[in-house]
Amino acid sequence: MEEVLFKSEEPKNRTDVAMFLRQLADKVEAGAVTLRQGDAEQRVDIPQRLVLETKLERETKHDKEKMSLEVELEWRPGQDEETGGVELA
């Protein structure tokens, strides 16, 4: 069963997205992330080892194309993960 604790989807320009990702990277490296929007707030501790999932998708519906680049962090509390990985070029 999946429980969504926080969700946000909003249009932003590329510069603002890059700034958000840099701030998120700093928080991940520090070991805790707090997500806040209006009165909604969720804090999560980030373990030392986790799984980084990246996905580039193209979706076509009715002759319209939509691209997405997804970055997801996954972990199981109390379990360290170690895998080979993708690198940014």
HTML snippet that shows the backbone in 3Dmol.js (N, CA, C, O; Angstrom):
<script src="https://3Dmol.org/build/3Dmol-min.js"></script>
<div id="view" style="width:600px;height:400px;position:relative"></div>
<script>
const pdb = `
ATOM      1  N   MET A   1       0.839  -1.176   0.000  1.00  0.00           N
ATOM      2  CA  MET A   1       0.000   0.000   0.000  1.00  0.00           C
ATOM      3  C   MET A   1       0.884   1.239   0.000  1.00  0.00           C
ATOM      4  O   MET A   1       1.848   1.319   0.761  1.00  0.00           O
ATOM      5  N   GLU A   2       0.566   2.181  -0.830  1.00  0.00           N
ATOM      6  CA  GLU A   2       1.315   3.427  -0.929  1.00  0.00           C
ATOM      7  C   GLU A   2       0.530   4.548  -0.267  1.00  0.00           C
ATOM      8  O   GLU A   2      -0.675   4.684  -0.476  1.00  0.00           O
ATOM      9  N   GLU A   3       1.221   5.344   0.526  1.00  0.00           N
ATOM     10  CA  GLU A   3       0.612   6.501   1.180  1.00  0.00           C
ATOM     11  C   GLU A   3       1.393   7.738   0.739  1.00  0.00           C
ATOM     12  O   GLU A   3       2.587   7.849   1.019  1.00  0.00           O
ATOM     13  N   VAL A   4       0.735   8.656   0.060  1.00  0.00           N
ATOM     14  CA  VAL A   4       1.384   9.885  -0.387  1.00  0.00           C
ATOM     15  C   VAL A   4       1.383  10.859   0.790  1.00  0.00           C
ATOM     16  O   VAL A   4       0.324  11.263   1.272  1.00  0.00           O
ATOM     17  N   LEU A   5       2.569  11.229   1.243  1.00  0.00           N
ATOM     18  CA  LEU A   5       2.709  12.129   2.388  1.00  0.00           C
ATOM     19  C   LEU A   5       2.791  13.592   1.960  1.00  0.00           C
ATOM     20  O   LEU A   5       2.438  14.488   2.727  1.00  0.00           O
ATOM     21  N   PHE A   6       3.252  13.829   0.744  1.00  0.00           N
ATOM     22  CA  PHE A   6       3.385  15.193   0.230  1.00  0.00           C
ATOM     23  C   PHE A   6       3.464  15.110  -1.283  1.00  0.00           C
ATOM     24  O   PHE A   6       4.122  14.219  -1.821  1.00  0.00           O
ATOM     25  N   LYS A   7       2.804  16.023  -1.976  1.00  0.00           N
ATOM     26  CA  LYS A   7       2.883  16.052  -3.439  1.00  0.00           C
ATOM     27  C   LYS A   7       2.759  17.493  -3.904  1.00  0.00           C
ATOM     28  O   LYS A   7       1.948  18.260  -3.385  1.00  0.00           O
ATOM     29  N   SER A   8       3.563  17.846  -4.878  1.00  0.00           N
ATOM     30  CA  SER A   8       3.513  19.184  -5.458  1.00  0.00           C
ATOM     31  C   SER A   8       3.841  19.074  -6.938  1.00  0.00           C
ATOM     32  O   SER A   8       4.752  18.343  -7.327  1.00  0.00           O
ATOM     33  N   GLU A   9       3.108  19.789  -7.746  1.00  0.00           N
ATOM     34  CA  GLU A   9       3.380  19.857  -9.180  1.00  0.00           C
ATOM     35  C   GLU A   9       3.033  21.270  -9.610  1.00  0.00           C
ATOM     36  O   GLU A   9       1.875  21.681  -9.534  1.00  0.00           O
ATOM     37  N   GLU A  10       4.034  22.015 -10.063  1.00  0.00           N
ATOM     38  CA  GLU A  10       3.799  23.405 -10.427  1.00  0.00           C
ATOM     39  C   GLU A  10       4.746  23.834 -11.537  1.00  0.00           C
ATOM     40  O   GLU A  10       5.880  23.360 -11.608  1.00  0.00           O
ATOM     41  N   PRO A  11       4.286  24.727 -12.399  1.00  0.00           N
ATOM     42  CA  PRO A  11       5.161  25.213 -13.467  1.00  0.00           C
ATOM     43  C   PRO A  11       6.241  26.132 -12.901  1.00  0.00           C
ATOM     44  O   PRO A  11       5.962  26.980 -12.054  1.00  0.00           O
ATOM     45  N   LYS A  12       7.466  25.960 -13.371  1.00  0.00           N
ATOM     46  CA  LYS A  12       8.592  26.809 -12.972  1.00  0.00           C
ATOM     47  C   LYS A  12       9.509  26.958 -14.176  1.00  0.00           C
ATOM     48  O   LYS A  12       9.503  26.119 -15.076  1.00  0.00           O
ATOM     49  N   ASN A  13      10.293  28.020 -14.189  1.00  0.00           N
ATOM     50  CA  ASN A  13      11.271  28.150 -15.262  1.00  0.00           C
ATOM     51  C   ASN A  13      12.503  27.324 -14.920  1.00  0.00           C
ATOM     52  O   ASN A  13      12.686  26.910 -13.775  1.00  0.00           O
ATOM     53  N   ARG A  14      13.335  27.090 -15.907  1.00  0.00           N
ATOM     54  CA  ARG A  14      14.498  26.211 -15.763  1.00  0.00           C
ATOM     55  C   ARG A  14      15.439  26.690 -14.658  1.00  0.00           C
ATOM     56  O   ARG A  14      15.980  25.869 -13.917  1.00  0.00           O
ATOM     57  N   THR A  15      15.643  27.992 -14.535  1.00  0.00           N
ATOM     58  CA  THR A  15      16.526  28.539 -13.500  1.00  0.00           C
ATOM     59  C   THR A  15      15.997  28.226 -12.108  1.00  0.00           C
ATOM     60  O   THR A  15      16.760  27.832 -11.227  1.00  0.00           O
ATOM     61  N   ASP A  16      14.693  28.400 -11.906  1.00  0.00           N
ATOM     62  CA  ASP A  16      14.092  28.114 -10.599  1.00  0.00           C
ATOM     63  C   ASP A  16      14.152  26.625 -10.267  1.00  0.00           C
ATOM     64  O   ASP A  16      14.374  26.253  -9.114  1.00  0.00           O
ATOM     65  N   VAL A  17      13.957  25.774 -11.272  1.00  0.00           N
ATOM     66  CA  VAL A  17      14.057  24.324 -11.057  1.00  0.00           C
ATOM     67  C   VAL A  17      15.477  23.953 -10.650  1.00  0.00           C
ATOM     68  O   VAL A  17      15.673  23.166  -9.725  1.00  0.00           O
ATOM     69  N   ALA A  18      16.467  24.515 -11.336  1.00  0.00           N
ATOM     70  CA  ALA A  18      17.870  24.234 -11.003  1.00  0.00           C
ATOM     71  C   ALA A  18      18.192  24.686  -9.582  1.00  0.00           C
ATOM     72  O   ALA A  18      18.893  23.982  -8.855  1.00  0.00           O
ATOM     73  N   MET A  19      17.688  25.851  -9.177  1.00  0.00           N
ATOM     74  CA  MET A  19      17.921  26.346  -7.829  1.00  0.00           C
ATOM     75  C   MET A  19      17.286  25.411  -6.786  1.00  0.00           C
ATOM     76  O   MET A  19      17.895  25.122  -5.755  1.00  0.00           O
ATOM     77  N   PHE A  20      16.064  24.943  -7.061  1.00  0.00           N
ATOM     78  CA  PHE A  20      15.395  24.014  -6.147  1.00  0.00           C
ATOM     79  C   PHE A  20      16.198  22.721  -6.021  1.00  0.00           C
ATOM     80  O   PHE A  20      16.381  22.208  -4.918  1.00  0.00           O
ATOM     81  N   LEU A  21      16.675  22.194  -7.151  1.00  0.00           N
ATOM     82  CA  LEU A  21      17.443  20.944  -7.121  1.00  0.00           C
ATOM     83  C   LEU A  21      18.760  21.112  -6.362  1.00  0.00           C
ATOM     84  O   LEU A  21      19.188  20.192  -5.665  1.00  0.00           O
ATOM     85  N   ARG A  22      19.411  22.277  -6.486  1.00  0.00           N
ATOM     86  CA  ARG A  22      20.639  22.530  -5.719  1.00  0.00           C
ATOM     87  C   ARG A  22      20.342  22.561  -4.217  1.00  0.00           C
ATOM     88  O   ARG A  22      21.086  21.994  -3.417  1.00  0.00           O
ATOM     89  N   GLN A  23      19.255  23.228  -3.848  1.00  0.00           N
ATOM     90  CA  GLN A  23      18.868  23.283  -2.430  1.00  0.00           C
ATOM     91  C   GLN A  23      18.520  21.887  -1.923  1.00  0.00           C
ATOM     92  O   GLN A  23      18.898  21.515  -0.812  1.00  0.00           O
ATOM     93  N   LEU A  24      17.802  21.118  -2.734  1.00  0.00           N
ATOM     94  CA  LEU A  24      17.451  19.755  -2.359  1.00  0.00           C
ATOM     95  C   LEU A  24      18.709  18.914  -2.180  1.00  0.00           C
ATOM     96  O   LEU A  24      18.807  18.144  -1.224  1.00  0.00           O
ATOM     97  N   ALA A  25      19.669  19.054  -3.089  1.00  0.00           N
ATOM     98  CA  ALA A  25      20.929  18.302  -2.987  1.00  0.00           C
ATOM     99  C   ALA A  25      21.652  18.629  -1.681  1.00  0.00           C
ATOM    100  O   ALA A  25      22.178  17.731  -1.024  1.00  0.00           O
ATOM    101  N   ASP A  26      21.682  19.893  -1.304  1.00  0.00           N
ATOM    102  CA  ASP A  26      22.319  20.282  -0.035  1.00  0.00           C
ATOM    103  C   ASP A  26      21.618  19.638   1.154  1.00  0.00           C
ATOM    104  O   ASP A  26      22.274  19.170   2.085  1.00  0.00           O
ATOM    105  N   LYS A  27      20.291  19.612   1.126  1.00  0.00           N
ATOM    106  CA  LYS A  27      19.516  19.012   2.224  1.00  0.00           C
ATOM    107  C   LYS A  27      19.738  17.500   2.279  1.00  0.00           C
ATOM    108  O   LYS A  27      19.889  16.937   3.363  1.00  0.00           O
ATOM    109  N   VAL A  28      19.758  16.841   1.117  1.00  0.00           N
ATOM    110  CA  VAL A  28      20.007  15.401   1.071  1.00  0.00           C
ATOM    111  C   VAL A  28      21.386  15.108   1.648  1.00  0.00           C
ATOM    112  O   VAL A  28      21.543  14.186   2.448  1.00  0.00           O
ATOM    113  N   GLU A  29      22.374  15.884   1.249  1.00  0.00           N
ATOM    114  CA  GLU A  29      23.735  15.682   1.749  1.00  0.00           C
ATOM    115  C   GLU A  29      23.814  15.902   3.261  1.00  0.00           C
ATOM    116  O   GLU A  29      24.581  15.229   3.948  1.00  0.00           O
ATOM    117  N   ALA A  30      23.022  16.843   3.775  1.00  0.00           N
ATOM    118  CA  ALA A  30      22.992  17.118   5.213  1.00  0.00           C
ATOM    119  C   ALA A  30      22.235  16.039   5.991  1.00  0.00           C
ATOM    120  O   ALA A  30      22.408  15.913   7.204  1.00  0.00           O
ATOM    121  N   GLY A  31      21.390  15.255   5.291  1.00  0.00           N
ATOM    122  CA  GLY A  31      20.719  14.129   5.936  1.00  0.00           C
ATOM    123  C   GLY A  31      19.273  14.338   6.333  1.00  0.00           C
ATOM    124  O   GLY A  31      18.688  13.471   6.982  1.00  0.00           O
ATOM    125  N   ALA A  32      18.667  15.481   5.957  1.00  0.00           N
ATOM    126  CA  ALA A  32      17.248  15.697   6.278  1.00  0.00           C
ATOM    127  C   ALA A  32      16.649  16.676   5.274  1.00  0.00           C
ATOM    128  O   ALA A  32      17.294  17.643   4.870  1.00  0.00           O
ATOM    129  N   VAL A  33      15.410  16.412   4.879  1.00  0.00           N
ATOM    130  CA  VAL A  33      14.686  17.270   3.944  1.00  0.00           C
ATOM    131  C   VAL A  33      13.339  17.614   4.562  1.00  0.00           C
ATOM    132  O   VAL A  33      12.633  16.740   5.066  1.00  0.00           O
ATOM    133  N   THR A  34      12.991  18.896   4.517  1.00  0.00           N
ATOM    134  CA  THR A  34      11.664  19.335   4.930  1.00  0.00           C
ATOM    135  C   THR A  34      10.970  19.917   3.711  1.00  0.00           C
ATOM    136  O   THR A  34      11.468  20.858   3.094  1.00  0.00           O
ATOM    137  N   LEU A  35       9.820  19.354   3.367  1.00  0.00           N
ATOM    138  CA  LEU A  35       9.006  19.834   2.256  1.00  0.00           C
ATOM    139  C   LEU A  35       7.870  20.663   2.838  1.00  0.00           C
ATOM    140  O   LEU A  35       7.182  20.227   3.761  1.00  0.00           O
ATOM    141  N   ARG A  36       7.677  21.863   2.291  1.00  0.00           N
ATOM    142  CA  ARG A  36       6.664  22.762   2.842  1.00  0.00           C
ATOM    143  C   ARG A  36       5.932  23.458   1.704  1.00  0.00           C
ATOM    144  O   ARG A  36       6.553  23.938   0.755  1.00  0.00           O
ATOM    145  N   GLN A  37       4.613  23.508   1.806  1.00  0.00           N
ATOM    146  CA  GLN A  37       3.785  24.254   0.860  1.00  0.00           C
ATOM    147  C   GLN A  37       2.538  24.696   1.615  1.00  0.00           C
ATOM    148  O   GLN A  37       1.718  23.866   2.009  1.00  0.00           O
ATOM    149  N   GLY A  38       2.399  25.992   1.815  1.00  0.00           N
ATOM    150  CA  GLY A  38       1.290  26.501   2.613  1.00  0.00           C
ATOM    151  C   GLY A  38       1.399  25.974   4.033  1.00  0.00           C
ATOM    152  O   GLY A  38       2.453  26.088   4.658  1.00  0.00           O
ATOM    153  N   ASP A  39       0.324  25.399   4.545  1.00  0.00           N
ATOM    154  CA  ASP A  39       0.312  24.826   5.895  1.00  0.00           C
ATOM    155  C   ASP A  39       0.827  23.391   5.932  1.00  0.00           C
ATOM    156  O   ASP A  39       1.058  22.841   7.009  1.00  0.00           O
ATOM    157  N   ALA A  40       1.006  22.785   4.765  1.00  0.00           N
ATOM    158  CA  ALA A  40       1.466  21.393   4.701  1.00  0.00           C
ATOM    159  C   ALA A  40       2.987  21.340   4.843  1.00  0.00           C
ATOM    160  O   ALA A  40       3.712  22.087   4.186  1.00  0.00           O
ATOM    161  N   GLU A  41       3.453  20.445   5.710  1.00  0.00           N
ATOM    162  CA  GLU A  41       4.895  20.292   5.918  1.00  0.00           C
ATOM    163  C   GLU A  41       5.205  18.849   6.279  1.00  0.00           C
ATOM    164  O   GLU A  41       4.523  18.237   7.101  1.00  0.00           O
ATOM    165  N   GLN A  42       6.248  18.315   5.650  1.00  0.00           N
ATOM    166  CA  GLN A  42       6.715  16.957   5.949  1.00  0.00           C
ATOM    167  C   GLN A  42       8.235  16.987   6.036  1.00  0.00           C
ATOM    168  O   GLN A  42       8.902  17.561   5.175  1.00  0.00           O
ATOM    169  N   ARG A  43       8.779  16.366   7.079  1.00  0.00           N
ATOM    170  CA  ARG A  43      10.229  16.247   7.244  1.00  0.00           C
ATOM    171  C   ARG A  43      10.599  14.777   7.165  1.00  0.00           C
ATOM    172  O   ARG A  43       9.896  13.917   7.694  1.00  0.00           O
ATOM    173  N   VAL A  44      11.719  14.498   6.493  1.00  0.00           N
ATOM    174  CA  VAL A  44      12.178  13.117   6.387  1.00  0.00           C
ATOM    175  C   VAL A  44      13.696  13.096   6.564  1.00  0.00           C
ATOM    176  O   VAL A  44      14.411  13.936   6.016  1.00  0.00           O
ATOM    177  N   ASP A  45      14.173  12.123   7.338  1.00  0.00           N
ATOM    178  CA  ASP A  45      15.602  11.898   7.475  1.00  0.00           C
ATOM    179  C   ASP A  45      16.067  11.043   6.303  1.00  0.00           C
ATOM    180  O   ASP A  45      15.418  10.064   5.938  1.00  0.00           O
ATOM    181  N   ILE A  46      17.195  11.424   5.722  1.00  0.00           N
ATOM    182  CA  ILE A  46      17.739  10.725   4.564  1.00  0.00           C
ATOM    183  C   ILE A  46      18.913   9.869   5.025  1.00  0.00           C
ATOM    184  O   ILE A  46      19.853  10.394   5.623  1.00  0.00           O
ATOM    185  N   PRO A  47      18.880   8.555   4.759  1.00  0.00           N
ATOM    186  CA  PRO A  47      19.979   7.686   5.201  1.00  0.00           C
ATOM    187  C   PRO A  47      21.256   7.918   4.382  1.00  0.00           C
ATOM    188  O   PRO A  47      21.232   8.560   3.331  1.00  0.00           O
ATOM    189  N   GLN A  48      22.339   7.394   4.878  1.00  0.00           N
ATOM    190  CA  GLN A  48      23.631   7.517   4.199  1.00  0.00           C
ATOM    191  C   GLN A  48      23.624   6.805   2.847  1.00  0.00           C
ATOM    192  O   GLN A  48      24.193   7.315   1.882  1.00  0.00           O
ATOM    193  N   ARG A  49      22.992   5.641   2.763  1.00  0.00           N
ATOM    194  CA  ARG A  49      22.930   4.855   1.528  1.00  0.00           C
ATOM    195  C   ARG A  49      21.486   4.797   1.050  1.00  0.00           C
ATOM    196  O   ARG A  49      20.578   4.540   1.840  1.00  0.00           O
ATOM    197  N   LEU A  50      21.273   5.034  -0.239  1.00  0.00           N
ATOM    198  CA  LEU A  50      19.936   4.950  -0.809  1.00  0.00           C
ATOM    199  C   LEU A  50      20.044   4.624  -2.289  1.00  0.00           C
ATOM    200  O   LEU A  50      21.143   4.568  -2.841  1.00  0.00           O
ATOM    201  N   VAL A  51      18.916   4.412  -2.921  1.00  0.00           N
ATOM    202  CA  VAL A  51      18.869   4.084  -4.346  1.00  0.00           C
ATOM    203  C   VAL A  51      18.464   5.342  -5.104  1.00  0.00           C
ATOM    204  O   VAL A  51      17.470   5.987  -4.770  1.00  0.00           O
ATOM    205  N   LEU A  52      19.242   5.684  -6.127  1.00  0.00           N
ATOM    206  CA  LEU A  52      18.931   6.807  -7.004  1.00  0.00           C
ATOM    207  C   LEU A  52      18.368   6.239  -8.301  1.00  0.00           C
ATOM    208  O   LEU A  52      19.055   5.511  -9.017  1.00  0.00           O
ATOM    209  N   GLU A  53      17.121   6.572  -8.600  1.00  0.00           N
ATOM    210  CA  GLU A  53      16.478   6.110  -9.829  1.00  0.00           C
ATOM    211  C   GLU A  53      16.305   7.307 -10.757  1.00  0.00           C
ATOM    212  O   GLU A  53      15.750   8.329 -10.353  1.00  0.00           O
ATOM    213  N   THR A  54      16.771   7.188 -11.988  1.00  0.00           N
ATOM    214  CA  THR A  54      16.567   8.230 -12.991  1.00  0.00           C
ATOM    215  C   THR A  54      15.863   7.627 -14.193  1.00  0.00           C
ATOM    216  O   THR A  54      16.125   6.491 -14.588  1.00  0.00           O
ATOM    217  N   LYS A  55      14.965   8.415 -14.763  1.00  0.00           N
ATOM    218  CA  LYS A  55      14.188   7.913 -15.897  1.00  0.00           C
ATOM    219  C   LYS A  55      13.887   9.073 -16.854  1.00  0.00           C
ATOM    220  O   LYS A  55      13.445  10.140 -16.427  1.00  0.00           O
ATOM    221  N   LEU A  56      14.127   8.855 -18.136  1.00  0.00           N
ATOM    222  CA  LEU A  56      13.762   9.804 -19.180  1.00  0.00           C
ATOM    223  C   LEU A  56      12.669   9.148 -20.011  1.00  0.00           C
ATOM    224  O   LEU A  56      12.857   8.059 -20.553  1.00  0.00           O
ATOM    225  N   GLU A  57      11.519   9.823 -20.108  1.00  0.00           N
ATOM    226  CA  GLU A  57      10.370   9.244 -20.805  1.00  0.00           C
ATOM    227  C   GLU A  57       9.852  10.181 -21.891  1.00  0.00           C
ATOM    228  O   GLU A  57       9.943  11.403 -21.783  1.00  0.00           O
ATOM    229  N   ARG A  58       9.306   9.568 -22.941  1.00  0.00           N
ATOM    230  CA  ARG A  58       8.573  10.287 -23.975  1.00  0.00           C
ATOM    231  C   ARG A  58       7.185   9.662 -24.030  1.00  0.00           C
ATOM    232  O   ARG A  58       7.046   8.450 -24.190  1.00  0.00           O
ATOM    233  N   GLU A  59       6.178  10.484 -23.898  1.00  0.00           N
ATOM    234  CA  GLU A  59       4.791  10.003 -23.945  1.00  0.00           C
ATOM    235  C   GLU A  59       4.080  10.697 -25.102  1.00  0.00           C
ATOM    236  O   GLU A  59       4.134  11.920 -25.235  1.00  0.00           O
ATOM    237  N   THR A  60       3.417   9.905 -25.931  1.00  0.00           N
ATOM    238  CA  THR A  60       2.693  10.463 -27.071  1.00  0.00           C
ATOM    239  C   THR A  60       1.221  10.097 -26.959  1.00  0.00           C
ATOM    240  O   THR A  60       0.857   8.927 -26.845  1.00  0.00           O
ATOM    241  N   LYS A  61       0.387  11.129 -26.996  1.00  0.00           N
ATOM    242  CA  LYS A  61      -1.067  10.941 -26.972  1.00  0.00           C
ATOM    243  C   LYS A  61      -1.684  11.866 -28.004  1.00  0.00           C
ATOM    244  O   LYS A  61      -1.436  13.072 -27.994  1.00  0.00           O
ATOM    245  N   HIS A  62      -2.480  11.307 -28.886  1.00  0.00           N
ATOM    246  CA  HIS A  62      -3.203  12.101 -29.883  1.00  0.00           C
ATOM    247  C   HIS A  62      -2.273  13.077 -30.600  1.00  0.00           C
ATOM    248  O   HIS A  62      -2.572  14.267 -30.694  1.00  0.00           O
ATOM    249  N   ASP A  63      -1.152  12.576 -31.103  1.00  0.00           N
ATOM    250  CA  ASP A  63      -0.173  13.369 -31.848  1.00  0.00           C
ATOM    251  C   ASP A  63       0.477  14.482 -31.026  1.00  0.00           C
ATOM    252  O   ASP A  63       1.083  15.388 -31.599  1.00  0.00           O
ATOM    253  N   LYS A  64       0.367  14.433 -29.708  1.00  0.00           N
ATOM    254  CA  LYS A  64       1.044  15.395 -28.843  1.00  0.00           C
ATOM    255  C   LYS A  64       2.083  14.640 -28.027  1.00  0.00           C
ATOM    256  O   LYS A  64       1.826  13.553 -27.511  1.00  0.00           O
ATOM    257  N   GLU A  65       3.256  15.240 -27.925  1.00  0.00           N
ATOM    258  CA  GLU A  65       4.368  14.596 -27.228  1.00  0.00           C
ATOM    259  C   GLU A  65       4.649  15.310 -25.910  1.00  0.00           C
ATOM    260  O   GLU A  65       4.586  16.536 -25.822  1.00  0.00           O
ATOM    261  N   LYS A  66       4.960  14.516 -24.891  1.00  0.00           N
ATOM    262  CA  LYS A  66       5.319  15.061 -23.585  1.00  0.00           C
ATOM    263  C   LYS A  66       6.572  14.329 -23.111  1.00  0.00           C
ATOM    264  O   LYS A  66       6.636  13.100 -23.143  1.00  0.00           O
ATOM    265  N   MET A  67       7.559  15.093 -22.675  1.00  0.00           N
ATOM    266  CA  MET A  67       8.802  14.522 -22.174  1.00  0.00           C
ATOM    267  C   MET A  67       8.840  14.688 -20.658  1.00  0.00           C
ATOM    268  O   MET A  67       8.288  15.644 -20.112  1.00  0.00           O
ATOM    269  N   SER A  68       9.499  13.746 -19.988  1.00  0.00           N
ATOM    270  CA  SER A  68       9.699  13.896 -18.549  1.00  0.00           C
ATOM    271  C   SER A  68      11.040  13.297 -18.154  1.00  0.00           C
ATOM    272  O   SER A  68      11.467  12.271 -18.684  1.00  0.00           O
ATOM    273  N   LEU A  69      11.683  13.957 -17.222  1.00  0.00           N
ATOM    274  CA  LEU A  69      12.925  13.499 -16.627  1.00  0.00           C
ATOM    275  C   LEU A  69      12.635  13.349 -15.138  1.00  0.00           C
ATOM    276  O   LEU A  69      12.403  14.337 -14.442  1.00  0.00           O
ATOM    277  N   GLU A  70      12.650  12.121 -14.658  1.00  0.00           N
ATOM    278  CA  GLU A  70      12.299  11.845 -13.267  1.00  0.00           C
ATOM    279  C   GLU A  70      13.542  11.443 -12.484  1.00  0.00           C
ATOM    280  O   GLU A  70      14.370  10.660 -12.952  1.00  0.00           O
ATOM    281  N   VAL A  71      13.649  11.991 -11.299  1.00  0.00           N
ATOM    282  CA  VAL A  71      14.717  11.639 -10.367  1.00  0.00           C
ATOM    283  C   VAL A  71      14.033  11.236  -9.072  1.00  0.00           C
ATOM    284  O   VAL A  71      13.271  12.010  -8.492  1.00  0.00           O
ATOM    285  N   GLU A  72      14.312  10.016  -8.625  1.00  0.00           N
ATOM    286  CA  GLU A  72      13.641   9.491  -7.432  1.00  0.00           C
ATOM    287  C   GLU A  72      14.668   8.894  -6.486  1.00  0.00           C
ATOM    288  O   GLU A  72      15.570   8.172  -6.911  1.00  0.00           O
ATOM    289  N   LEU A  73      14.529   9.194  -5.216  1.00  0.00           N
ATOM    290  CA  LEU A  73      15.375   8.611  -4.177  1.00  0.00           C
ATOM    291  C   LEU A  73      14.545   7.597  -3.416  1.00  0.00           C
ATOM    292  O   LEU A  73      13.425   7.892  -2.999  1.00  0.00           O
ATOM    293  N   GLU A  74      15.086   6.406  -3.235  1.00  0.00           N
ATOM    294  CA  GLU A  74      14.359   5.339  -2.530  1.00  0.00           C
ATOM    295  C   GLU A  74      15.244   4.714  -1.482  1.00  0.00           C
ATOM    296  O   GLU A  74      16.461   4.631  -1.650  1.00  0.00           O
ATOM    297  N   TRP A  75      14.630   4.271  -0.393  1.00  0.00           N
ATOM    298  CA  TRP A  75      15.348   3.523   0.634  1.00  0.00           C
ATOM    299  C   TRP A  75      14.348   2.790   1.509  1.00  0.00           C
ATOM    300  O   TRP A  75      13.170   3.140   1.575  1.00  0.00           O
ATOM    301  N   ARG A  76      14.841   1.788   2.160  1.00  0.00           N
ATOM    302  CA  ARG A  76      14.059   1.063   3.152  1.00  0.00           C
ATOM    303  C   ARG A  76      14.678   1.406   4.504  1.00  0.00           C
ATOM    304  O   ARG A  76      15.866   1.170   4.720  1.00  0.00           O
ATOM    305  N   PRO A  77      13.884   1.956   5.406  1.00  0.00           N
ATOM    306  CA  PRO A  77      14.434   2.323   6.707  1.00  0.00           C
ATOM    307  C   PRO A  77      15.205   1.161   7.334  1.00  0.00           C
ATOM    308  O   PRO A  77      14.708   0.038   7.408  1.00  0.00           O
ATOM    309  N   GLY A  78      16.430   1.454   7.783  1.00  0.00           N
ATOM    310  CA  GLY A  78      17.246   0.446   8.436  1.00  0.00           C
ATOM    311  C   GLY A  78      18.038  -0.446   7.494  1.00  0.00           C
ATOM    312  O   GLY A  78      18.709  -1.372   7.950  1.00  0.00           O
ATOM    313  N   GLN A  79      17.978  -0.190   6.187  1.00  0.00           N
ATOM    314  CA  GLN A  79      18.669  -1.045   5.220  1.00  0.00           C
ATOM    315  C   GLN A  79      19.540  -0.180   4.329  1.00  0.00           C
ATOM    316  O   GLN A  79      19.042   0.728   3.665  1.00  0.00           O
ATOM    317  N   ASP A  80      20.865  -0.460   4.308  1.00  0.00           N
ATOM    318  CA  ASP A  80      21.781   0.253   3.435  1.00  0.00           C
ATOM    319  C   ASP A  80      21.814  -0.412   2.073  1.00  0.00           C
ATOM    320  O   ASP A  80      21.777  -1.639   1.974  1.00  0.00           O
ATOM    321  N   GLU A  81      21.885   0.398   1.016  1.00  0.00           N
ATOM    322  CA  GLU A  81      21.950  -0.103  -0.351  1.00  0.00           C
ATOM    323  C   GLU A  81      23.288   0.289  -0.949  1.00  0.00           C
ATOM    324  O   GLU A  81      23.814   1.363  -0.659  1.00  0.00           O
ATOM    325  N   GLU A  82      23.841  -0.583  -1.785  1.00  0.00           N
ATOM    326  CA  GLU A  82      25.035  -0.233  -2.540  1.00  0.00           C
ATOM    327  C   GLU A  82      24.922  -0.827  -3.925  1.00  0.00           C
ATOM    328  O   GLU A  82      24.836  -2.044  -4.090  1.00  0.00           O
ATOM    329  N   THR A  83      24.925   0.057  -4.936  1.00  0.00           N
ATOM    330  CA  THR A  83      24.806  -0.404  -6.310  1.00  0.00           C
ATOM    331  C   THR A  83      25.762   0.389  -7.189  1.00  0.00           C
ATOM    332  O   THR A  83      26.276   1.425  -6.766  1.00  0.00           O
ATOM    333  N   GLY A  84      26.007  -0.086  -8.408  1.00  0.00           N
ATOM    334  CA  GLY A  84      26.739   0.692  -9.395  1.00  0.00           C
ATOM    335  C   GLY A  84      25.838   1.800  -9.839  1.00  0.00           C
ATOM    336  O   GLY A  84      24.678   1.852  -9.430  1.00  0.00           O
ATOM    337  N   GLY A  85      26.343   2.710 -10.683  1.00  0.00           N
ATOM    338  CA  GLY A  85      25.404   3.785 -10.962  1.00  0.00           C
ATOM    339  C   GLY A  85      25.621   4.556 -12.226  1.00  0.00           C
ATOM    340  O   GLY A  85      26.622   4.416 -12.929  1.00  0.00           O
ATOM    341  N   VAL A  86      24.629   5.381 -12.482  1.00  0.00           N
ATOM    342  CA  VAL A  86      24.639   6.292 -13.612  1.00  0.00           C
ATOM    343  C   VAL A  86      25.398   7.550 -13.185  1.00  0.00           C
ATOM    344  O   VAL A  86      25.375   7.939 -12.017  1.00  0.00           O
ATOM    345  N   GLU A  87      26.063   8.169 -14.142  1.00  0.00           N
ATOM    346  CA  GLU A  87      26.768   9.417 -13.889  1.00  0.00           C
ATOM    347  C   GLU A  87      26.242  10.468 -14.839  1.00  0.00           C
ATOM    348  O   GLU A  87      25.825  10.150 -15.953  1.00  0.00           O
ATOM    349  N   LEU A  88      26.258  11.723 -14.409  1.00  0.00           N
ATOM    350  CA  LEU A  88      25.859  12.828 -15.284  1.00  0.00           C
ATOM    351  C   LEU A  88      27.029  13.160 -16.197  1.00  0.00           C
ATOM    352  O   LEU A  88      28.174  13.224 -15.749  1.00  0.00           O
ATOM    353  N   ALA A  89      26.745  13.367 -17.460  1.00  0.00           N
ATOM    354  CA  ALA A  89      27.810  13.707 -18.420  1.00  0.00           C
ATOM    355  C   ALA A  89      27.642  15.138 -18.887  1.00  0.00           C
ATOM    356  O   ALA A  89      28.435  15.619 -19.696  1.00  0.00           O
TER     357      ALA A  89
END
`;
const viewer = $3Dmol.createViewer("view");
viewer.addModel(pdb, "pdb");
viewer.setStyle({}, {cartoon: {color: "spectrum"}});
viewer.zoomTo();
viewer.render();
</script>
